[in-house]
Amino acid sequence: MTIQKKGTIIVLSGPSGVGKSTLIGEVRKNLPDLKFSVSCTTRAPRSGEQHGVHYYFLTQEEFARRVSADEFVEHAQVFANRYGTLKSEVLQSIRRGETVILDIDVQGAMQIRAAAERDPELAAGTVFVFIGPPSVEILEKRLRGRATDSEEQISMRLKNACHELAFWNKYDYLVINGNLEKAVEEMTALFRSFALRTAVYPEELFHE
């Protein structure tokens, strides 16, 4: 018997300097079927970027219309441009049985948490994972170790990081990235376990 399982949206957050990109890159080597969510933006495409592959490129007017129509699970203004994740994009991924990473900041994650409270399908298909440092001191050391940012930039990043760290217990799971190999192992096992959640199975699974 072939069971058609639903997918999982992994809402992933972590402060600047925690090593999130490196960690995700290593985990995807173990789980090559992992996909990234395609977001919307009002910024112009950069060289090589394709509509529907890297982003959905929208005009300011189209973005505003979609906000008014409640089509986003989260959206934000970043300097002169707007970014957002379409509810339809997320729900289609769940229905197709895909495991999709939504790499997003705390503000966006809390918007998705609120949207899930209003939508049972979204709630059943979404898990929230936070990547944290072993300590604030180690995070500051990593930020300073980049040697590319000014003291002002480092202070701003650290302030933002401390703000985001305060939300760690609003997530379902916490992965501490102290030792990369151990964190990759833990996160790979965690992501694999999501395919075994009862929420991904059809309700009529054991009906005669």
N, C-alpha and C positions, 0 to 999 in steps of 0.2 A: 504494500500500500504506500503510495506517495502522499506525503503530508505537505500541504502548501502552508508554510509558516509565514507569519508577518515579519516585517523587518524591525530594526531598532535604530532610533536616532540617538546618537551619543553626543550630548551637549558637553563640550570639553572646555574648561577654563583654567587659567593659571597666570600668575603675575609675570611681568617682564623679568627675564633673567632666570626663570625656573627651568629652562631647557625643554620647553614644550615641543618646539619644532623638531629637535633632535630625537626626542622620545617618540613622537608620532612617526617619524621617518623609520626608526628602528622597528617599531611595532608593525608597520605596514609591510616590512620584509617578511614577517611571520604570518601576516594576514593580508595577502595581496588583494583580496576581494573588498577590502574596506574602501569606501568612497568618501569624497568630500562633498558637502552640500554646495550648490551653486547659489550665490547670493546676488542680490540686485544692487546696482550702484548708479549714481548720477554722474560719476566722473567719466571722462573720455577714455576710450580703450587705449592701452599702451601697445607698443609694437609687439605683434605676435598674438595678442589677446583676441579671442573669438567670443562672439555673443552666444550665450547658452552653454559655453564650455568653461570659461574662466569666471565670467559674470554674466548677468542679464543687464545690459546697458540701457538705462531708462532716462528719459528727459526729466527735468525737475517737475514738470506738470504731470507727467504720467505717474511718477513716484507719489506725488501728493494725492492724486486721484485714488491710487491703490491704498494709501494710508487711510483716506476717508472711507473707503469701502471695506476696511478692516481685513485686508488681504495678507498682512504681514503677521508673523508670530513674534517678530522683534524688528526694530529699526532704530537707527541712531543717526545723528548729525555728526560728522567728523570734519572739522574745519569747514570748507565751502561745499563739501559733498555729503550726500546721504547714502546710507547702506542699509540693507534689510534682507530678511529671509522670508520668502513667500510660504504661507501656510499650505498652499496647494502642492508646492515642491516637496515639502516635508511629508505630507500625507501620501503622496504618490510613491515615495520611496518606501514608506512603511508597507503600503499595499503590494508593492513589487517584491517584498521580502528582502530588501537590501539593508545592509548595515552601513550607516552614513555618519561620518564625523561632522559635527558643527563646531568648529573652532571659534569661540566667541568670548567676549569679555563678560564680566559679572553682571553688568547692567543688562545686556542682551539675554543672558541666561535667566535672570529673574523675570524678564518679560515673558520668556517662553514658559517658565514655571507658572506664571499667572494665566497664560493662554491655555495651558494644559488643564488647569482647574476648571475651565469652562468647556473643554472638549474631551470627552472620554476616550476617543480614538487616539488623540495626541498624547493624553496621559498614559495610556497603556503602552504606547510605542516609544516613549522617551525616557532615557536615563541621564542622570547628571553626574559628571565626574570632574573632580577638582585635582589639579596637580600642584602640590605644595613643595616648598624647600624644607630641608632639615631644620632650619632656623632662619630668623630674619637676618642674623649676623652673616650667615653664609650667603644668603641672597644678596646682601649689600656687597659682600666680597666679590661675588660673580659679576655684579653690575659694574663695579670699579675695575674689574679685571679686563673689561672690554677695551679700555684705553682709547676709546674713540669719542666718548661723550665728555662734555664739559661738566664741571662741578654742579652747575645749575641744572643741567639735564639729568645728572645722576640723582640729585635731590628730588627732582620732580618724579622720576621713575620710581624711586624708593617710596615716596609719599603715595603714589598711585598703587604700588604693590601692597603696601600696608593696608590701604583701603580695601583692596580685593581680598587679601588674606582674611579679613574679618568675616567674609561670607562663606568660608570653607564648609561650615556645618549646615549650610542651606542645600548642599549637594548630597547625592545618594552614596557616593564613594569618594575616597581620598587615596591618592597615590603620592607617596613622598619620594621625590627624585633626589636622593642623596647619592646613591650608587646607581649609575645608569643601567648597568647590566641587570641588577635586581629590580629596578623600576620597570624595565622593558619586560622582564619575566612576569612581574605582577600584573602589568597592564594587559599583556597578551592573554594571560589566563582570565582576567576579568572580562575582557571583550569577548572571548570565546564563550564564557558563561552566559552572556546575554542571549545567545541563541537557544538556551535551555529554559528561559523564563516561561512560566505558564501563559503569560500574556501574548506570546507570539503564536500559540497554537490555536486552531479553530475551535470554537465553543462546542461544536458537534463531534469532537474527536472520538469519543468512546460511545457515541449513540449507536444503537442498532439500526 
